[in-house]
């Protein structure tokens, strides 16, 4: 019985999505913030609610048939309590706002961690649920305390990706009615290229010309910065560290020569996406090895450089390469 009702409900929703786009709010993305009001909140009884309605009808018929006033009063009180619950569920949804959607970094094939920030307004929100594709999570909000709800977003390709439709719903307080609304935020996030598995070693090149020049420079003129645990001991500027009463190293992140070059055109034996995946893997490997590198693409050259900002710039350039790129 329950599976039949669930199947019927899914077919009804699919029909509504095709024929009633204004009702289900599926067509156009919306700018943030998205405010839920009475015009976009919908209510339907659950299977449990329909079963309770049938039970109350039988109780009412029996009470009237036997002229039992106490039974009639009990049935009416029970029905009024059940009917009033729909307003409690509606109140839990009405006035809710989606104010921000944030995402971390991810490579194609990995899950992109979305964070949806909801503002509950002046009252708390109990027993809310958020559904996106096959993922569903429950959450509650305290009054005047915006909170983030984490949602994993599957990624299949590099480039810009939107979160798509998100459904917020509640069956608070008794599970008799389902109150829901659709959210379709107008945001997009950049997915980096997939990293090639078992990528070959980095191409020949030390990527350390800038370090070699500065390592032999006089400490009075060398660029200095605070020591990091990953810095080799040979770069520690002992005299300057004593004078400043803190451990300093010669800055190896300034480069005066050509660094390790990762060239798209040099990978002629691979197809376009395979080249991009290998370059992405090499960029990450060079960063982990602390080797200065230059990324050379058909229409853009990034670097030389090293560090988190340079890594993101290179991955972004790879992610946004046009589909017809060639070299």
C-alpha positions as CSV (number, residue, x, y, z in Angstrom):
1,X,0.0,0.0,0.0
2,X,2.7,2.4,1.0
3,X,4.8,1.7,-2.1
4,X,1.8,2.2,-4.3
5,X,1.1,5.6,-2.7
6,X,4.8,6.6,-3.1
7,X,4.7,5.6,-6.8
8,X,1.5,7.6,-7.3
9,X,3.1,10.6,-5.6
10,X,6.2,10.4,-7.8
11,X,4.1,10.2,-10.9
12,X,2.0,13.2,-9.8
13,X,5.2,15.3,-9.1
14,X,6.7,14.4,-12.5
15,X,3.5,15.5,-14.2
16,X,3.5,18.7,-12.2
17,X,7.1,19.4,-13.2
18,X,6.2,19.0,-16.9
19,X,2.9,20.8,-16.9
20,X,2.9,23.2,-14.0
21,X,6.4,24.9,-13.9
22,X,5.0,27.9,-12.1
23,X,3.7,25.7,-9.3
24,X,6.8,23.6,-8.8
25,X,9.3,26.5,-9.4
26,X,11.6,24.5,-11.6
27,X,12.3,26.7,-14.6
28,X,14.5,29.6,-13.8
29,X,17.2,30.1,-11.2
30,X,16.6,32.8,-8.6
31,X,18.9,35.4,-7.2
32,X,19.8,35.2,-3.6
33,X,18.4,35.7,-1.0
34,X,15.4,33.5,-1.7
35,X,12.5,34.1,0.7
36,X,9.8,31.5,1.3
37,X,6.3,33.0,1.5
38,X,2.8,31.7,1.3
39,X,2.8,31.9,-2.5
40,X,5.5,29.3,-2.9
41,X,4.8,26.9,0.0
42,X,2.7,23.9,-0.8
43,X,0.9,21.3,1.3
44,X,-0.2,17.7,0.7
45,X,-1.3,15.0,3.2
46,X,1.1,12.2,3.8
47,X,0.1,8.5,3.5
48,X,-0.2,8.5,7.3
49,X,-2.4,11.6,7.1
50,X,-4.7,10.0,4.5
51,X,-5.0,6.9,6.7
52,X,-5.9,9.0,9.7
53,X,-8.5,10.8,7.7
54,X,-10.1,7.5,6.7
55,X,-10.0,6.4,10.3
56,X,-11.7,9.6,11.5
57,X,-14.4,9.2,8.8
58,X,-15.2,5.7,10.1
59,X,-15.2,6.9,13.7
60,X,-17.6,9.8,12.8
61,X,-20.0,7.5,10.9
62,X,-20.0,5.0,13.8
63,X,-20.6,7.8,16.4
64,X,-23.5,9.3,14.4
65,X,-25.0,5.9,13.7
66,X,-25.1,5.1,17.4
67,X,-25.9,8.7,18.4
68,X,-23.0,8.7,20.8
69,X,-22.3,12.4,21.5
70,X,-19.1,11.7,23.4
71,X,-17.7,9.8,20.4
72,X,-18.7,12.6,18.1
73,X,-17.0,15.1,20.3
74,X,-13.9,13.0,20.6
75,X,-13.7,12.6,16.8
76,X,-14.2,16.3,16.2
77,X,-11.5,17.2,18.7
78,X,-9.2,14.6,17.1
79,X,-9.9,16.0,13.6
80,X,-9.4,19.6,14.7
81,X,-6.1,18.8,16.3
82,X,-4.9,17.0,13.1
83,X,-6.2,19.9,10.9
84,X,-4.4,22.5,13.1
85,X,-1.1,20.7,12.7
86,X,-0.9,21.9,9.1
87,X,-0.6,25.4,10.3
88,X,2.3,24.5,12.6
89,X,4.1,22.9,9.6
90,X,3.4,25.9,7.4
91,X,4.6,28.3,10.1
92,X,7.9,26.3,10.3
93,X,8.5,27.0,6.6
94,X,7.0,30.5,6.1
95,X,9.6,33.3,6.3
96,X,12.6,31.0,5.9
97,X,15.4,32.5,3.8
98,X,18.2,31.0,1.8
99,X,20.8,33.8,2.0
100,X,24.1,32.3,0.8
101,X,25.4,29.2,-1.1
102,X,29.1,28.5,-0.7
103,X,31.3,25.7,-2.0
104,X,34.8,24.4,-1.4
105,X,37.2,23.2,-4.1
106,X,36.8,19.9,-5.9
107,X,38.2,18.0,-8.9
108,X,35.9,16.4,-11.5
109,X,34.6,13.1,-10.2
110,X,34.8,14.2,-6.5
111,X,31.9,15.5,-4.4
112,X,31.7,19.3,-4.2
113,X,30.9,20.3,-0.6
114,X,28.1,22.9,-0.7
115,X,27.0,24.9,2.3
116,X,23.6,26.5,2.2
117,X,23.1,29.2,4.8
118,X,19.5,29.6,6.0
119,X,18.2,32.6,8.0
120,X,15.3,31.6,10.3
121,X,14.3,35.1,11.2
122,X,12.8,35.9,14.6
123,X,11.5,32.4,15.4
124,X,13.0,29.0,15.5
125,X,12.4,26.3,12.9
126,X,12.0,22.7,14.0
127,X,12.2,19.5,12.0
128,X,13.2,20.8,8.6
129,X,14.6,18.6,5.8
130,X,16.7,19.4,2.8
131,X,16.7,17.1,-0.2
132,X,19.0,17.4,-3.2
133,X,19.1,14.5,-5.7
134,X,19.5,11.3,-3.7
135,X,20.8,13.2,-0.6
136,X,18.6,14.2,2.3
137,X,19.4,15.7,5.7
138,X,17.4,16.9,8.6
139,X,18.2,20.2,10.4
140,X,16.7,22.7,12.8
141,X,17.3,26.4,13.3
142,X,17.3,28.6,16.4
143,X,15.7,32.0,16.3
144,X,17.9,34.8,14.9
145,X,20.8,32.4,14.3
146,X,21.6,31.7,10.6
147,X,23.2,28.3,10.1
148,X,24.8,26.4,7.3
149,X,23.5,23.0,6.0
150,X,26.1,20.9,4.2
151,X,25.1,19.2,0.9
152,X,27.4,17.0,-1.3
153,X,27.2,17.8,-5.0
154,X,28.4,15.1,-7.4
155,X,30.6,16.4,-10.2
156,X,31.2,14.7,-13.6
157,X,33.1,17.2,-15.6
158,X,35.4,20.3,-15.2
159,X,34.1,23.8,-15.5
160,X,31.2,25.7,-14.1
161,X,28.5,23.8,-12.3
162,X,25.3,25.0,-10.5
163,X,23.6,23.3,-7.5
164,X,20.3,22.9,-9.4
165,X,17.1,22.5,-7.5
166,X,16.9,21.9,-3.8
167,X,13.7,21.0,-2.0
168,X,13.1,22.1,1.6
169,X,10.2,20.3,3.4
170,X,8.8,19.4,6.7
171,X,6.1,17.1,8.1
172,X,6.2,18.8,11.5
173,X,4.6,18.2,14.0
174,X,2.7,14.9,13.6
175,X,3.7,13.7,10.1
176,X,0.2,14.2,8.8
177,X,1.0,16.8,6.2
178,X,4.1,17.4,4.0
179,X,4.9,21.1,3.6
180,X,7.5,21.9,0.9
181,X,9.0,24.4,-1.4
182,X,11.6,24.4,-4.2
183,X,14.8,26.5,-4.1
184,X,16.8,27.1,-7.3
185,X,19.7,29.5,-6.4
186,X,21.3,31.3,-9.3
187,X,25.0,30.5,-8.4
188,X,27.7,28.5,-10.1
189,X,31.0,27.0,-8.9
190,X,34.2,26.1,-10.7
191,X,35.1,22.4,-10.7
192,X,38.8,21.7,-11.4
193,X,39.9,19.0,-13.9
194,X,40.2,15.4,-12.7
195,X,43.7,14.5,-11.7
196,X,45.3,11.7,-13.8
197,X,45.7,8.5,-11.8
198,X,49.3,7.3,-11.7
199,X,50.5,10.3,-13.6
200,X,54.2,10.0,-14.8
201,X,56.9,12.0,-13.0
202,X,57.2,15.7,-13.6
203,X,59.2,16.6,-16.7
204,X,62.9,17.4,-16.5
205,X,63.7,20.6,-14.7
206,X,64.6,21.6,-11.2
207,X,62.3,24.6,-10.7
208,X,64.7,26.0,-8.2
209,X,66.7,28.7,-10.1
210,X,65.4,31.4,-7.9
211,X,66.2,29.4,-4.8
212,X,69.7,28.7,-5.9
213,X,70.4,32.3,-6.6
214,X,69.1,33.6,-3.3
215,X,70.6,30.7,-1.3
216,X,74.1,32.1,-2.0
217,X,73.1,35.7,-1.6
218,X,74.2,37.8,1.3
219,X,71.7,37.7,4.2
220,X,71.7,41.5,4.3
221,X,70.2,41.7,0.9
222,X,68.2,38.4,0.6
223,X,64.4,38.4,1.0
224,X,63.5,37.0,4.4
225,X,60.3,35.5,5.7
226,X,59.2,33.5,8.8
227,X,60.3,29.9,9.0
228,X,57.8,27.2,8.0
229,X,58.1,23.5,9.0
230,X,58.5,22.5,5.4
231,X,61.6,24.8,4.8
232,X,65.0,23.0,4.5
233,X,67.5,23.9,7.2
234,X,70.0,25.2,4.7
235,X,67.8,28.2,3.9
236,X,67.7,29.4,7.5
237,X,69.2,32.9,7.9
238,X,70.9,32.4,11.2
239,X,72.4,35.9,11.6
240,X,69.1,37.6,10.8
241,X,67.2,35.2,13.0
242,X,69.4,36.2,16.0
243,X,68.9,39.9,15.4
244,X,65.1,39.6,15.1
245,X,64.7,37.0,17.9
246,X,62.7,34.8,15.5
247,X,63.5,32.1,13.0
248,X,63.8,33.5,9.5
249,X,64.6,31.9,6.2
250,X,65.7,33.2,2.8
251,X,62.6,33.6,0.6
252,X,62.7,31.0,-2.1
253,X,59.4,32.0,-3.6
254,X,60.8,34.8,-5.7
255,X,62.2,33.7,-9.0
256,X,64.6,35.3,-11.3
257,X,65.0,32.6,-13.9
258,X,62.8,30.1,-15.8
259,X,61.0,27.6,-13.7
260,X,59.8,24.1,-14.4
261,X,57.5,24.4,-17.5
262,X,54.4,22.3,-17.9
263,X,53.5,22.7,-21.5
264,X,50.1,21.6,-23.1
265,X,51.7,21.4,-26.5
266,X,54.3,18.9,-25.4
267,X,51.7,16.2,-24.7
268,X,50.9,15.5,-28.3
269,X,50.3,11.8,-27.8
270,X,47.2,12.4,-25.6
271,X,43.7,13.7,-26.3
272,X,42.5,17.0,-25.0
273,X,41.0,15.9,-21.7
274,X,43.8,13.5,-21.0
275,X,46.3,16.4,-21.5
276,X,44.3,18.5,-19.1
277,X,44.1,15.8,-16.5
278,X,47.9,15.2,-16.7
279,X,48.7,18.9,-16.4
280,X,46.4,19.2,-13.4
281,X,48.2,16.3,-11.7
282,X,51.6,17.8,-12.5
283,X,50.6,21.2,-11.2
284,X,49.5,19.6,-7.9
285,X,52.7,17.5,-7.8
286,X,54.9,20.5,-8.4
287,X,53.2,22.4,-5.7
288,X,53.6,19.5,-3.2
289,X,57.3,19.3,-4.1
290,X,57.7,23.1,-3.7
291,X,59.0,23.5,-7.2
292,X,58.4,26.7,-9.1
293,X,56.5,26.0,-12.2
294,X,55.0,27.7,-15.3
295,X,51.8,26.4,-17.0
296,X,51.8,27.0,-20.7
297,X,48.4,26.5,-22.5
298,X,47.5,27.3,-26.1
299,X,46.2,30.8,-25.4
300,X,47.5,31.5,-21.9
301,X,50.7,31.2,-19.8
302,X,50.6,31.3,-16.0
303,X,53.7,31.7,-13.9
304,X,56.3,31.1,-13.0
305,X,55.2,30.9,-9.4
306,X,54.5,28.8,-6.4
307,X,51.9,28.8,-3.6
308,X,48.2,28.4,-3.1
309,X,47.2,31.4,-5.2
310,X,49.4,30.3,-8.1
311,X,48.0,26.7,-7.8
312,X,44.4,28.0,-7.9
313,X,45.2,30.2,-10.9
314,X,46.6,27.2,-12.9
315,X,43.8,24.9,-12.0
316,X,41.3,27.6,-12.9
317,X,43.0,28.1,-16.3
318,X,42.8,24.3,-17.0
319,X,39.2,24.1,-15.8
320,X,38.1,26.9,-18.2
321,X,40.0,25.6,-21.3
322,X,37.5,25.6,-24.2
323,X,36.1,22.4,-25.5
324,X,37.8,22.9,-28.9
325,X,41.3,23.6,-27.4
326,X,44.1,22.0,-29.4
327,X,47.8,22.3,-29.6
